[in-house]
Amino acid sequence: MGQRLGRECLYVPSCRLGLYVALRHWCPPGGRVLMSPVNDDVIFFVVLAAGLRPVQAPLDARDGSLDAGAVPESVWRGLSAVLTTNLYGNPDPAPELRARCDALGIPLIEDAAHAIGSEIGGRPVGGFGDAAVFSLSKHVGAKTGGFLAVADPDLRTELARARDALLQPARIGTELAYAVRPYAEAGVRGLRLARGARAALRLLGQEERDGIRMPLRGGELREALRTAPGLDGFHSWVRVDLHDYRLRPGRPRLGRTERLLRGLDGTLAAHREGTRRLLNSPWAAPGAAEGPVQPLFRVPLLVEDRDAAIAALARRRITTGYLYDPPLDVYAGAAFTDPSPAPDPAAWFARHALPVDPRHAERALAVLTELGARPVELEETGSGG
């Protein structure tokens, strides 16, 4: 990965832990971090755990990217850092954000969990920030691991010490469970037992979401904020969907990840081809097919009745994940975050975006066509994006 990015890279057991390490290193406690309101709530809790105040940014309604030009000057002046999202692999305007951060003397941190292989201005996403975090659970499909890429290679030793101080020892049972998980999941899919398997996971405490967002638990969150910075008080939120996020990796985990990484170029090619097909469909945002095609992790089609489309896809055994609705400022409220100064485009995008796995492009398009799903007009946002 260092060769791909031209940067020093440090393995971490999860993208979320890598982000926590980066935020603690570059941001003073009590600082304010500009971030996207259409984002995984786990990332929101990681920012809080680092002792920082999230500040929700305006978004471009076409693809959910940060709209740097809509951020008021008064907001810029109060920031300690900018955290990009690169939602679904669509790049945030990193060159503009880099220039802004340089002028303000604050760090730019890139969350590139969805964006392995994406580029902007001829440079890879993750190559602009002081630090960038990537996930090996997304394109790579390892269901574990990530890496922290840094602009200054001299920081590697210091960051490795910070990572190691947070790690928990590997456990034989957990490593065995990880090793057999791919075979168990394949069996569940083959026998069409996914719904029952999810119910079992919920009973075992491994499935913690009944809806898109996890329960906020405001009273408990206020208590946790008194312990920040630190992960322990926020563990019940940060671990959701990935209980092993701090686990020191064992040989089975690392071996499988390495094998999957060797096939990354082929995976990216498949994502790029599916993305091209989806961006040329009636449900793509206007102009989305112009320019180089990114190997998007998910392609956000814009559908009038998103829930009906999700149900139709589910009937054909196409699962829709990675939904981030409502935006974080609506989800958390002003008690825990500064709301976006221009919230309408984010709310509109979160309501209508249908994230489609580009590897299933043909099947998904056939379902949407059969359903008669209507594209939604971008003008409804009241913003040009």
C-alpha positions as CSV (number, residue, x, y, z in Angstrom):
1,M,0.0,0.0,0.0
2,G,3.0,2.3,0.6
3,Q,4.0,1.8,-3.0
4,R,0.5,2.6,-4.2
5,L,0.3,5.8,-2.3
6,G,4.0,6.8,-2.2
7,R,3.6,7.2,1.6
8,E,4.7,5.4,4.8
9,C,1.9,3.1,5.8
10,L,1.2,1.5,9.2
11,Y,-1.0,-1.5,9.6
12,V,-3.9,-1.1,12.1
13,P,-6.5,-3.7,13.1
14,S,-9.3,-1.4,11.9
15,C,-9.8,1.9,10.1
16,R,-11.6,3.3,13.1
17,L,-8.6,2.6,15.4
18,G,-6.3,4.2,12.8
19,L,-8.5,7.3,12.7
20,Y,-8.4,7.5,16.5
21,V,-4.6,7.3,16.5
22,A,-4.4,10.1,13.9
23,L,-6.9,12.4,15.6
24,R,-5.1,12.0,19.0
25,H,-1.8,12.7,17.4
26,W,-2.7,15.7,15.3
27,C,-5.6,17.3,17.2
28,P,-5.5,18.9,20.7
29,P,-8.4,17.8,23.0
30,G,-11.3,20.3,22.8
31,G,-10.6,21.1,19.2
32,R,-13.2,21.3,16.5
33,V,-13.2,19.0,13.4
34,L,-15.1,19.7,10.2
35,M,-16.6,16.4,8.9
36,S,-19.4,15.1,6.8
37,P,-22.9,14.7,8.3
38,V,-23.5,11.8,5.9
39,N,-21.1,9.3,7.4
40,D,-21.0,6.2,9.6
41,D,-22.1,7.0,13.1
42,V,-19.1,5.0,14.4
43,I,-16.8,7.7,12.9
44,F,-18.8,10.3,14.8
45,F,-18.2,8.5,18.1
46,V,-14.5,8.1,17.3
47,V,-14.2,11.9,16.9
48,L,-15.9,12.3,20.3
49,A,-13.7,9.7,21.9
50,A,-10.6,11.6,20.7
51,G,-11.9,14.6,22.8
52,L,-13.0,16.6,19.8
53,R,-16.2,18.5,18.8
54,P,-17.6,17.4,15.4
55,V,-18.6,20.3,13.1
56,Q,-20.9,19.2,10.3
57,A,-20.1,20.4,6.9
58,P,-22.3,21.4,3.9
59,L,-22.4,18.7,1.2
60,D,-22.7,18.6,-2.6
61,A,-26.1,16.9,-3.2
62,R,-24.8,15.2,-6.4
63,D,-22.5,12.7,-4.6
64,G,-22.3,13.6,-0.9
65,S,-18.9,15.1,-1.1
66,L,-17.8,18.1,1.1
67,D,-18.8,21.5,-0.3
68,A,-15.9,23.5,0.8
69,G,-17.2,26.7,-0.8
70,A,-20.3,26.6,1.4
71,V,-18.4,26.6,4.7
72,P,-18.7,30.1,6.3
73,E,-15.4,31.9,7.1
74,S,-16.4,32.0,10.7
75,V,-16.5,28.2,10.8
76,W,-13.1,27.9,9.1
77,R,-11.5,30.1,11.7
78,G,-12.7,28.0,14.6
79,L,-11.4,24.6,13.2
80,S,-8.6,22.5,14.6
81,A,-8.7,20.0,11.7
82,V,-10.6,18.8,8.6
83,L,-11.7,15.2,8.2
84,T,-12.7,14.1,4.8
85,T,-15.0,11.1,4.1
86,N,-14.7,10.4,0.3
87,L,-18.2,8.8,0.6
88,Y,-18.5,5.6,-1.4
89,G,-15.2,6.4,-3.0
90,N,-16.3,9.7,-4.5
91,P,-13.3,12.0,-3.7
92,D,-13.8,15.1,-1.5
93,P,-12.2,18.2,-2.9
94,A,-8.8,17.4,-1.4
95,P,-6.7,20.0,-3.2
96,E,-9.0,22.8,-2.1
97,L,-9.2,21.5,1.4
98,R,-5.4,21.0,1.5
99,A,-4.9,24.7,0.6
100,R,-7.5,25.8,3.2
101,C,-5.8,23.8,5.9
102,D,-2.4,25.1,5.0
103,A,-3.6,28.7,5.1
104,L,-5.1,28.0,8.6
105,G,-2.2,25.9,9.9
106,I,-4.4,22.9,10.7
107,P,-4.1,19.2,9.7
108,L,-6.1,17.5,6.9
109,I,-7.0,13.9,7.7
110,E,-8.5,11.8,5.0
111,D,-10.9,9.0,5.8
112,A,-10.4,6.9,2.7
113,A,-12.2,3.7,4.0
114,H,-14.3,3.6,0.8
115,A,-11.7,5.1,-1.5
116,I,-8.8,2.6,-2.2
117,G,-8.1,3.3,-5.9
118,S,-9.9,6.6,-6.2
119,E,-8.0,9.6,-7.5
120,I,-8.4,13.4,-7.8
121,G,-6.2,15.7,-9.8
122,G,-4.1,12.7,-10.9
123,R,-3.2,11.8,-7.3
124,P,-4.6,9.0,-5.1
125,V,-7.1,9.8,-2.4
126,G,-5.0,9.5,0.8
127,G,-2.1,11.4,-0.8
128,F,-3.1,14.9,0.3
129,G,-3.6,14.8,4.0
130,D,-1.2,14.8,6.9
131,A,-2.6,11.4,7.5
132,A,-5.1,9.1,5.8
133,V,-6.9,6.0,7.0
134,F,-8.0,3.1,4.8
135,S,-10.1,0.0,5.4
136,L,-9.3,-3.5,4.3
137,S,-12.8,-4.6,5.0
138,K,-14.3,-2.7,2.0
139,H,-12.8,-3.3,-1.5
140,V,-10.3,-5.9,-0.2
141,G,-13.1,-7.8,1.6
142,A,-10.9,-9.0,4.5
143,K,-13.5,-8.0,7.2
144,T,-10.6,-6.9,9.3
145,G,-7.7,-4.5,9.3
146,G,-6.7,-1.2,7.7
147,F,-3.8,1.1,7.5
148,L,-2.7,4.6,8.5
149,A,-0.8,6.5,5.8
150,V,1.3,9.5,6.8
151,A,3.0,12.3,4.9
152,D,6.0,12.4,7.3
153,P,7.7,9.0,7.4
154,D,9.6,10.1,10.5
155,L,6.3,9.8,12.5
156,R,5.9,6.1,11.9
157,T,7.7,4.9,15.0
158,E,5.8,7.3,17.2
159,L,2.4,6.4,15.7
160,A,3.3,2.6,15.9
161,R,3.9,3.1,19.7
162,A,0.5,4.9,20.0
163,R,-1.2,2.1,18.1
164,D,0.5,-0.7,20.2
165,A,-0.6,1.0,23.4
166,L,-4.2,0.6,22.4
167,L,-4.1,-3.0,21.1
168,Q,-5.6,-5.9,23.0
169,P,-4.0,-9.3,22.8
170,A,-5.0,-11.8,20.2
171,R,-7.3,-14.6,21.3
172,I,-7.3,-18.1,19.9
173,G,-11.1,-18.4,19.9
174,T,-11.4,-15.1,18.0
175,E,-8.8,-16.1,15.4
176,L,-10.5,-19.4,14.8
177,A,-13.9,-17.7,14.4
178,Y,-12.4,-15.3,11.9
179,A,-10.8,-18.2,10.0
180,V,-14.1,-20.1,9.6
181,R,-16.3,-17.1,9.0
182,P,-16.0,-17.0,5.2
183,Y,-17.1,-20.6,5.0
184,A,-20.0,-20.1,7.4
185,E,-21.2,-17.1,5.5
186,A,-21.0,-18.9,2.2
187,G,-23.1,-21.7,3.7
188,V,-25.7,-19.3,5.0
189,R,-26.0,-17.6,1.6
190,G,-26.3,-21.0,-0.2
191,L,-29.0,-22.2,2.1
192,R,-30.8,-18.8,2.1
193,L,-30.5,-18.5,5.9
194,A,-29.3,-14.9,6.1
195,R,-32.4,-13.6,8.0
196,G,-32.1,-16.4,10.6
197,A,-28.4,-15.8,10.9
198,R,-28.9,-12.1,11.6
199,A,-31.5,-13.0,14.3
200,A,-29.0,-15.3,16.0
201,L,-26.3,-12.7,15.9
202,R,-28.7,-10.2,17.5
203,L,-29.4,-12.6,20.3
204,L,-25.7,-13.1,20.8
205,G,-25.1,-9.3,21.0
206,Q,-23.2,-9.2,17.7
207,E,-25.9,-7.4,15.7
208,E,-26.5,-4.0,17.4
209,R,-28.5,-2.1,14.8
210,D,-32.2,-2.3,14.4
211,G,-32.2,0.5,12.0
212,I,-29.7,2.5,10.0
213,R,-28.3,4.4,12.9
214,M,-27.3,2.8,16.2
215,P,-29.1,4.1,19.4
216,L,-27.5,7.4,20.5
217,R,-28.2,6.9,24.2
218,G,-27.7,10.5,25.0
219,G,-27.5,10.2,28.8
220,E,-24.8,7.6,28.6
221,L,-23.0,9.6,26.0
222,R,-22.9,12.7,28.2
223,E,-21.2,10.6,30.9
224,A,-18.7,9.2,28.4
225,L,-17.7,12.7,27.2
226,R,-16.4,13.3,30.7
227,T,-13.8,10.6,30.2
228,A,-12.6,11.9,26.8
229,P,-10.1,11.6,25.3
230,G,-10.0,7.9,25.6
231,L,-11.6,4.8,24.0
232,D,-12.8,3.0,27.0
233,G,-15.8,5.2,27.8
234,F,-16.9,5.0,24.2
235,H,-16.3,1.3,23.6
236,S,-20.0,0.4,23.3
237,W,-20.4,2.8,20.4
238,V,-17.0,2.4,18.7
239,R,-17.1,-1.4,18.6
240,V,-20.5,-1.6,16.8
241,D,-20.3,-3.9,13.7
242,L,-16.6,-4.7,14.5
243,H,-16.0,-6.0,18.0
244,D,-12.4,-6.8,17.2
245,Y,-11.4,-3.3,16.2
246,R,-8.6,-3.1,18.8
247,L,-7.4,-6.8,18.6
248,R,-3.8,-7.5,17.8
249,P,-4.0,-9.6,14.6
250,G,-3.0,-13.2,14.5
251,R,-1.5,-15.2,11.6
252,P,-4.8,-16.4,10.1
253,R,-6.1,-12.8,10.0
254,L,-2.9,-11.4,8.4
255,G,-2.5,-14.3,6.1
256,R,-6.0,-14.0,4.6
257,T,-5.7,-10.3,4.3
258,E,-2.4,-10.6,2.4
259,R,-4.0,-13.2,0.0
260,L,-6.9,-10.9,-0.7
261,L,-4.7,-7.9,-1.2
262,R,-2.9,-9.7,-4.0
263,G,-6.1,-9.6,-5.9
264,L,-6.8,-5.9,-5.4
265,D,-6.1,-4.8,-8.9
266,G,-8.7,-7.2,-10.3
267,T,-11.2,-6.1,-7.7
268,L,-10.7,-2.5,-8.5
269,A,-11.1,-3.2,-12.2
270,A,-14.5,-5.0,-11.5
271,H,-15.6,-2.0,-9.4
272,R,-14.6,0.4,-12.1
273,E,-16.5,-1.4,-14.8
274,G,-19.6,-1.7,-12.7
275,T,-19.4,2.0,-11.7
276,R,-19.2,3.0,-15.4
277,R,-22.4,1.0,-16.1
278,L,-24.3,2.5,-13.1
279,L,-23.2,6.1,-13.8
280,N,-24.6,5.8,-17.3
281,S,-28.0,4.7,-16.0
282,P,-31.1,7.0,-15.6
283,W,-30.6,7.1,-11.8
284,A,-27.1,8.6,-11.8
285,A,-26.6,12.2,-10.8
286,P,-26.3,14.6,-13.8
287,G,-22.8,14.7,-15.1
288,A,-21.6,11.8,-12.9
289,A,-20.4,9.8,-16.0
290,E,-18.1,12.7,-17.1
291,G,-14.4,12.4,-16.6
292,P,-12.4,9.4,-15.3
293,V,-14.4,6.5,-13.8
294,Q,-13.4,5.8,-10.2
295,P,-13.6,2.2,-8.8
296,L,-16.3,3.2,-6.4
297,F,-17.1,1.0,-3.4
298,R,-20.7,1.8,-3.8
299,V,-22.4,3.9,-6.5
300,P,-25.0,6.3,-5.0
301,L,-28.0,6.3,-7.4
302,L,-30.6,8.9,-6.8
303,V,-34.0,7.4,-6.5
304,E,-37.3,9.0,-5.6
305,D,-38.6,6.2,-3.4
306,R,-35.4,4.8,-1.9
307,D,-37.2,2.4,0.5
308,A,-39.2,0.8,-2.2
309,A,-36.0,0.3,-4.2
310,I,-34.3,-1.3,-1.2
311,A,-37.2,-3.7,-0.8
312,A,-37.3,-4.7,-4.4
313,L,-33.5,-5.4,-4.4
314,A,-33.9,-7.4,-1.2
315,R,-36.5,-9.6,-2.9
316,R,-33.8,-10.5,-5.4
317,R,-31.3,-11.1,-2.6
318,I,-29.3,-7.9,-3.2
319,T,-28.6,-6.4,0.1
320,T,-28.4,-2.6,0.4
321,G,-26.0,-1.4,3.1
322,Y,-23.9,1.7,3.9
323,L,-26.9,3.9,4.4
324,Y,-26.3,7.1,6.5
325,D,-29.7,8.6,7.1
326,P,-30.5,10.8,8.9
327,P,-27.4,13.1,8.7
328,L,-25.3,13.2,11.9
329,D,-26.5,16.7,13.0
330,V,-30.1,15.4,13.0
331,Y,-29.2,12.1,14.6
332,A,-27.1,13.6,17.4
333,G,-28.4,17.1,17.8
334,A,-26.7,20.3,18.9
335,A,-25.8,18.8,22.3
336,F,-23.1,16.7,20.7
337,T,-22.2,18.4,17.4
338,D,-22.3,21.8,15.6
339,P,-25.0,21.5,12.9
340,S,-24.3,22.1,9.3
341,P,-24.7,25.8,8.2
342,A,-26.4,24.5,5.0
343,P,-28.2,21.2,5.9
344,D,-30.6,20.7,3.1
345,P,-28.4,19.1,0.4
346,A,-27.1,16.5,3.0
347,A,-30.6,15.7,4.1
348,W,-31.8,15.3,0.5
349,F,-28.9,13.1,-0.4
350,A,-29.2,10.9,2.6
351,R,-32.9,10.4,1.9
352,H,-32.5,9.6,-1.8
353,A,-29.1,8.0,-2.2
354,L,-29.3,4.2,-3.0
355,P,-25.8,2.8,-2.6
356,V,-25.4,0.0,-5.2
357,D,-22.5,-2.5,-5.2
358,P,-21.0,-2.0,-8.7
359,R,-20.2,-5.7,-8.9
360,H,-24.0,-6.3,-9.0
361,A,-24.6,-3.5,-11.5
362,E,-26.5,-5.5,-14.1
363,R,-28.8,-7.2,-11.6
364,A,-29.5,-4.0,-9.7
365,L,-30.4,-2.1,-12.8
366,A,-32.7,-4.8,-14.0
367,V,-34.5,-4.7,-10.6
368,L,-34.9,-0.9,-10.8
369,T,-36.1,-1.0,-14.3
370,E,-38.7,-3.7,-13.5
371,L,-39.8,-1.7,-10.5
372,G,-40.2,1.4,-12.5
373,A,-38.1,3.3,-10.0
374,R,-38.2,7.0,-10.7
375,P,-35.0,9.1,-10.7
376,V,-35.3,12.1,-8.4
377,E,-34.5,15.6,-9.7
378,L,-31.5,17.3,-8.2
379,E,-33.2,20.7,-8.3
380,E,-35.5,19.6,-5.4
381,T,-32.6,20.3,-3.0
382,G,-32.8,24.0,-3.7
383,S,-29.0,23.9,-4.1
384,G,-26.9,23.6,-7.2
385,G,-24.5,21.4,-5.2
